[in-house]
Amino acid sequence: MSATDLRIAFVTGTLQLGGSTTFLCNLAGELIRRGVGCRVYCGDKLHPLARDFEQRRIPISLHDHERSIFEDRLYAVLHELSDYRPNVIVATLAEFAFEALRYLPCDVLRIAMVQSDDPLVYRTVEKYAGCMDEIVGVSAVIVRRLEEIAAFREVPKHYLPYGVTIPEQTASRAAAGKPLRILYLGRINNEQKRVHLFPKIVASLEKARLPFHWTIVGDGPDRVALERKMKSSASGRRVEFIGTVNYSDVARVLDMHDIFILVSDYEGLPLSLLEAMGHGLVPVVSDLESGIREVVDEHNGMLVPVDDVDGYARAIVHLNENRKELLAKSAAARERVRREFSVEATADRWLRVLEAAARPVQWPREFHVRGVLIDPQQWKYALPVRSLRRFLKKILGHSGQGRNVSASSRIHRGAR
């Protein structure tokens, strides 16, 4: 099947800020630019990158998670898919997307994505192994772990890393005698991203009398507490929170910094890391097996053992004292991403997989949505209880499905 014959539907549980949403924006936008039919279907109504998706002409279907129950939203998406008649479905994030795979006609190419190297993710996706034709990992480590899971023994696996836009030129880096400009770009939460370590790193940098300007871009549940703890009154040492920015403005923010910091204790493949390196920022990041080591090495960044909290400050101090090394790493970082992780390269990889496996499809008009496969409390999906949940959801806006958006999203955490 040729690329122009493809009709691709990406299904996700949420489009909250994160690498998984940016991935959809990048990949679907590039495929549409090439004339490939693409649409995105989401199980909630959150869409902070709406303007960016609109600029790339990506059709989006959103559903009100605050006033409709899980089954009704899934039923609506299935009917929208039947109207669109795709021959490829990619389940990208959260149980909502994987549940959709259970109801698709057998001719549809059903692909599941794994975007985080996390035991919870593997356990969840494993439950849906019988509902997928192929599975994608965004890091080589994820693919290797999938190979070790018996449920996926017969499922074809693909390593399809993220891709980012590479600027033709980047701003000058780390002018001699100027304070280093440090950037964190991502979700502000302690779980996974470990932002609670930032005040300790600031204290170590102040102790070393290092001048710096640290910018934190993003939002999350731990922002208020972090902002209170990271205030710095030392001369020449500035910490700034600027909240979320439009994706179209990320390039401008990246060009204003020298170092990208990430202190996570697990990841899949951090898309923000690729973006930063593509703009020439030198990464100071946790030495994680999945994603990080596949991109960062001694030539283009600084890898810090996960448990060595003081190591992040030592790495920054080292780069400050060795500006020529910082510039060399900056050039190497940009070249690594340009060569292997551009959005064009990612689209090429996806098309090779899809063109080889997609086929014509006959779509049904009716679907019988059952209870969520991985939910042990199947009683609440019985028709009388479902009707009560539906009533409560519409009147009170409470979650009647037993799994709120944040808990569901944890199944597939974003990469940013």
JOVEN-V163774 format. One record per backbone hydrogen bond with DSSP energy under -1.0 kcal/mol. CO is the residue of the C=O (numbers start at 1). NH is the residue of the N-H. Records with the same first field share a line. If there is no record, write none. Layout:
BEGIN
CO=NH / NH
END
This chain:
BEGIN
2=5
3=6
6=37
7=87 / 88
8=39
9=90
10=41
11=92
12=43
18=22
19=23
20=24
21=25
22=26
23=27
24=28
25=29
26=30
27=31
28=32
29=33
30=34
31=36
32=35
37=8
39=10
40=61
41=12
44=63
47=50
49=53
50=54
51=55
52=56
53=58
54=57
59=40
61=42
63=65
69=73
70=74
71=75
72=76
73=77
74=78
75=79
76=80
77=81
78=82
79=83
80=84
81=85
87=109
88=9
89=111
90=11
91=113
93=13
94=98
95=99
96=100
99=102
100=103
105=108
109=89
110=133 / 134
111=91
112=136
114=138
116=118
118=122
119=123
120=124
121=125
122=126
125=128
126=129
128=131
129=132
134=112
135=158
136=114
137=160
139=143
140=144
141=145
142=146
143=147
146=149
149=152
150=153
152=155
156=135
158=137
164=343
175=178
180=213
181=258 / 259
182=215
183=261
184=217
187=189
188=222
190=194
191=193
192=265
194=197
195=198
197=201
198=202
199=203
200=204
201=205
202=206
203=207
204=208
205=210
206=209
211=180
212=238
213=182
214=240
215=184
216=242
217=186
219=188
220=223
222=226
223=227
224=228
225=229
226=230
234=237
236=212
238=214
240=216
243=218
246=249
247=250
249=253
250=254
251=255
253=256
254=257
258=282
259=183
260=284
262=286
267=117
270=274
271=275
272=276
273=277
274=278
276=281
277=280
282=260
283=302
284=262
285=304
286=288
288=293
290=292
292=295 / 296
297=301
302=285
304=287
305=308
307=309
310=314
311=315
312=316
313=317
314=318
315=319
316=320
317=321
322=326
323=327
324=328
325=329
326=330
327=331
328=332
329=333
330=334
331=335
332=336
333=337
334=338
335=339
336=340
337=341
341=164
342=346
343=347
344=348
345=349
346=350
347=351
348=352
349=353
350=354
351=355
354=358
372=375
376=378
377=380
378=381
379=382
382=386
383=387
384=388
385=389
386=390
387=391
388=392
389=393
390=394
391=395
392=396
393=397
404=408
405=409
406=410
408=411
409=412
END
